[in-house]
Amino acid sequence: MADTRSDDRIALVLEGGGMRGIYTAGVIDVLLEQGLDQRFYVVWGVSAGATNASTVKARMIGRTCRDYLAFRDDDRFMSMKSFARTGNVAGAAFIYAGLQYARDPLDFATFNANPMRCMAVLSDVTFGTAAYLEISELPRDTERVRASASLPVLSEIVELEGHRYLDGGICDSVPVEVALGEQPGVGVPADLPPADRAVVVLTQHRAYVKSHKYKLMPAAKLLYAGYPYFLEALETRGQRYNAQREHIWELEEQGRAFVIAPAHPVQLDVTESNGGKLLDLYIAGRQEATMLLPQLRAFLGL
């Protein structure tokens, strides 16, 4: 039975997954509509989860969904054409400049005024370990979000503050252990206390088991030959991811985690442009969150 105190610290933890992030968008839109975001003192995001975390802190209902659907077939947004032109499958200039400032501006004022803390997970390419960096002010910290969502092989390495970073999901796909203080995290601010409990939004269904083989490993070995620790992280990601999910189920049984995940297998391409599939997954996220609202409110002590 979950503790229903209202004075404990509860974190929101968002998995990544590229275009699967539209499922998370459905979930967080329901949380925002219900005002439940105000129960979280911190949101943790990985890869696409980091961009969704920014949306939560900015309290922008519907932004992720409309961007995914409006620009799904724009090759500047997420496409192999973008990769061929720029070296980034997700068009950095289009997403983090064009969208963020002009086409669908992020509400920087609300983001920066919101007392909720926002943490992004990145993978340090040199050391092959996770780094946890705070997104405390936007647009100043935009590059931290971009680095968290930069897919290996399909994105350029992002250099920040003397470090080289790529997709945070390689080293820590669902940072619930760090959020709960079960293990230390490089870069976690000293004044950010660990959570007592966490709401975890996954983008793969509960029965999902990740393959131990990284599909782009041959290309990765050529590109990252000088980064043996990162290559090891790529090779072991599937095993670590599956073990992490098993631990999440244990935390759920203990009442320390409340998990929201797709009810059915999710089959989307990295650069999915099928509007029907994307909309269906967004609706699935909304439906799952809505169905679980009574239990979620109880978990949040409301």
C-alpha positions in Angstrom: 0.0 0.0 0.0 1.5 3.4 -1.0 2.2 6.0 1.6 -0.4 8.8 1.1 1.4 11.6 3.0 1.3 14.9 1.2 4.5 16.2 2.6 7.0 13.7 1.1 9.1 14.3 -2.0 7.8 12.8 -5.2 9.7 12.8 -8.5 8.4 12.5 -12.0 10.7 10.3 -14.2 10.2 10.2 -18.0 11.8 7.6 -20.2 12.9 8.5 -23.7 12.4 6.6 -27.0 12.3 9.1 -29.9 8.9 9.3 -31.4 7.5 7.0 -28.6 7.7 10.2 -26.6 4.3 11.1 -27.9 2.9 8.5 -25.5 4.5 10.4 -22.6 3.0 13.6 -24.1 -0.4 12.1 -23.6 0.3 11.1 -20.0 1.8 14.5 -19.0 -1.0 16.4 -20.7 -3.5 14.7 -18.4 -1.3 15.4 -15.4 -1.1 19.1 -16.4 -4.8 19.3 -17.0 -5.5 17.9 -13.6 -2.9 20.1 -11.9 -1.0 17.1 -10.7 2.3 18.5 -11.9 2.3 20.7 -8.9 2.8 17.6 -6.6 6.3 17.0 -8.1 9.3 18.8 -6.8 11.5 17.5 -9.7 11.1 16.0 -13.1 13.8 13.8 -14.6 13.9 13.3 -18.4 16.0 11.1 -20.7 16.4 11.8 -24.4 12.9 12.6 -25.7 11.9 12.5 -22.0 14.1 15.5 -21.5 12.2 17.5 -24.0 8.9 16.3 -22.4 10.3 17.3 -19.0 10.9 20.8 -20.3 7.2 20.9 -21.5 6.1 19.8 -18.0 8.1 22.5 -16.3 6.8 25.1 -18.8 3.2 23.8 -18.2 2.5 23.7 -21.9 -0.5 21.3 -22.5 -0.5 19.8 -26.0 2.8 21.2 -27.2 4.6 17.9 -27.8 1.6 16.3 -29.5 1.0 19.2 -31.9 4.7 19.4 -32.8 5.0 15.7 -33.5 1.9 15.7 -35.6 2.4 19.1 -37.4 6.1 18.4 -38.4 6.1 14.6 -38.6 6.7 14.7 -42.4 8.9 17.7 -42.4 12.4 16.4 -43.2 13.9 19.2 -41.0 12.3 17.7 -37.9 13.2 14.0 -37.7 14.4 12.2 -40.8 17.2 10.5 -42.5 17.3 13.4 -44.9 18.2 15.6 -42.0 20.9 13.2 -41.0 22.3 13.2 -44.5 22.4 17.0 -44.5 23.4 17.9 -41.0 24.7 14.7 -39.3 21.7 14.8 -37.0 18.6 12.7 -37.5 16.7 15.2 -35.3 17.3 18.6 -36.9 18.9 20.5 -34.2 18.5 24.0 -35.7 14.9 23.3 -36.6 13.9 21.9 -33.3 15.9 23.9 -30.8 15.9 27.2 -32.6 13.0 27.3 -35.2 10.4 25.5 -33.1 11.5 26.7 -29.7 11.6 30.4 -30.6 9.3 30.9 -33.5 7.0 28.2 -34.8 5.8 26.9 -31.4 7.7 28.9 -28.8 8.4 27.3 -25.4 7.1 29.4 -22.6 10.5 30.3 -21.1 9.0 32.7 -18.6 6.8 29.9 -17.0 9.6 27.4 -17.2 12.1 29.7 -15.4 9.5 30.8 -12.8 8.3 27.3 -11.9 10.0 26.1 -8.7 9.9 22.5 -10.0 13.5 21.3 -10.6 14.3 19.7 -14.0 17.1 17.2 -14.6 18.3 15.7 -17.9 20.3 12.5 -18.3 23.3 12.5 -20.7 25.8 9.9 -21.6 29.5 11.0 -21.2 31.1 9.5 -24.3 34.6 9.6 -22.8 33.8 7.7 -19.7 30.8 5.7 -20.8 28.8 6.8 -17.8 25.7 8.8 -17.1 25.8 12.5 -16.2 22.8 14.2 -14.6 22.6 17.9 -15.5 20.0 20.4 -14.3 18.0 22.3 -16.8 17.5 25.3 -14.5 17.1 28.1 -17.1 15.9 28.2 -20.7 17.0 29.0 -23.3 20.4 29.1 -21.6 20.5 25.3 -20.9 19.0 24.2 -24.3 22.2 22.4 -25.3 21.9 20.1 -22.3 18.4 19.0 -23.5 19.8 18.5 -27.1 22.7 16.5 -25.8 20.4 14.2 -23.8 18.4 13.5 -27.0 21.3 13.0 -29.5 21.1 9.4 -30.7 24.5 7.6 -31.1 25.6 7.2 -34.8 22.6 9.2 -35.9 23.7 12.4 -34.2 26.8 14.5 -33.7 28.5 14.4 -30.3 27.6 17.5 -28.3 30.5 19.2 -26.5 29.6 21.0 -23.3 31.8 22.3 -20.5 34.8 20.2 -21.5 32.7 16.9 -21.9 31.4 15.1 -24.9 27.8 13.8 -24.6 25.2 11.7 -26.4 21.8 10.2 -25.7 21.4 9.7 -22.0 19.4 6.5 -22.5 22.6 4.6 -23.4 23.9 4.8 -19.8 20.7 5.3 -17.8 17.4 4.8 -19.6 15.1 5.4 -16.6 16.9 7.2 -13.8 14.7 6.1 -11.0 17.6 4.8 -8.9 19.3 8.2 -8.9 16.1 10.0 -8.4 15.4 8.0 -5.3 18.9 8.3 -4.0 19.6 4.6 -4.3 22.8 5.4 -6.1 24.9 8.6 -6.6 24.8 10.5 -9.8 27.5 12.5 -11.4 26.4 16.2 -11.7 23.4 15.9 -9.4 23.2 19.3 -7.5 24.1 19.0 -3.9 21.0 20.9 -2.9 18.7 18.5 -4.7 17.4 15.9 -2.2 16.5 12.4 -3.2 12.8 11.6 -3.7 10.9 9.4 -1.3 8.8 8.0 -4.2 8.5 8.4 -8.0 5.9 8.4 -10.7 7.6 6.7 -13.7 6.4 7.0 -17.3 7.7 4.3 -19.6 7.4 4.2 -23.4 7.6 0.4 -23.8 4.8 -2.0 -22.6 5.3 -4.0 -19.5 6.2 -7.2 -21.2 8.9 -5.7 -23.4 12.4 -7.2 -23.3 15.2 -5.3 -25.0 17.5 -7.2 -27.3 21.1 -7.5 -26.1 22.3 -6.6 -29.6 22.7 -2.9 -30.5 21.6 -2.7 -34.2 24.1 0.0 -35.1 27.1 -1.5 -33.3 29.2 -2.0 -36.5 28.9 1.7 -37.3 29.4 2.7 -33.7 32.7 0.7 -33.6 34.0 2.8 -36.5 32.7 6.1 -35.2 33.7 5.7 -31.5 36.8 3.6 -31.8 38.6 6.1 -29.5 35.9 5.7 -26.8 36.1 2.1 -25.6 34.0 2.8 -22.5 31.2 4.2 -24.5 31.3 1.2 -26.8 31.0 -1.1 -23.8 28.0 0.9 -22.6 26.4 0.4 -26.0 27.1 -3.3 -26.0 25.7 -3.8 -22.5 22.7 -1.5 -22.7 20.1 -4.2 -23.4 21.1 -6.2 -20.4 21.2 -3.2 -18.1 17.9 -1.9 -19.4 16.1 -5.1 -18.7 17.6 -5.4 -15.2 16.5 -1.8 -14.5 13.0 -2.5 -15.5 12.9 -5.5 -13.2 14.0 -3.2 -10.4 11.2 -0.7 -11.3 8.6 -3.5 -10.9 10.1 -4.2 -7.5 9.8 -0.5 -6.5 6.3 -0.6 -7.7 5.5 -3.6 -5.4 7.1 -1.7 -2.5 4.9 1.3 -3.1 7.9 3.5 -4.0 7.1 3.8 -7.7 3.9 4.4 -9.6 4.4 3.1 -13.1 2.5 4.3 -16.2 3.3 2.3 -19.4 1.7 1.4 -22.7 -0.8 -1.4 -22.4 0.2 -2.9 -25.8 3.5 -3.3 -27.7 4.7 0.0 -29.3 5.9 -0.3 -32.9 7.2 3.0 -34.2 10.2 3.7 -36.4 12.8 6.1 -35.1 11.7 8.6 -37.7 8.0 7.6 -37.7 5.9 9.9 -39.8 2.6 8.0 -39.9 0.2 10.5 -38.3 -2.3 7.8 -37.5 0.2 5.8 -35.5 1.4 8.8 -33.6 -2.0 10.1 -32.8 -3.1 6.6 -31.6 -0.1 6.4 -29.2 -0.8 9.9 -27.9 -4.4 8.9 -27.2 -3.2 5.7 -25.6 -1.1 7.8 -23.2 -4.1 10.0 -22.3 -6.3 7.0 -21.8 -3.9 5.1 -19.6 -3.3 8.2 -17.4 -7.0 9.0 -17.2 -7.8 5.4 -16.2 -5.2 5.4 -13.5 -6.2 8.8 -12.0 -7.8 7.5 -8.9 -4.8 5.3 -8.0 -2.4 8.1 -9.0 -4.1 10.6 -6.8 -3.9 8.2 -3.9 -0.2 7.7 -4.6 0.3 11.4 -4.6 -1.5 11.8 -1.3 -4.3 13.9 -2.9 
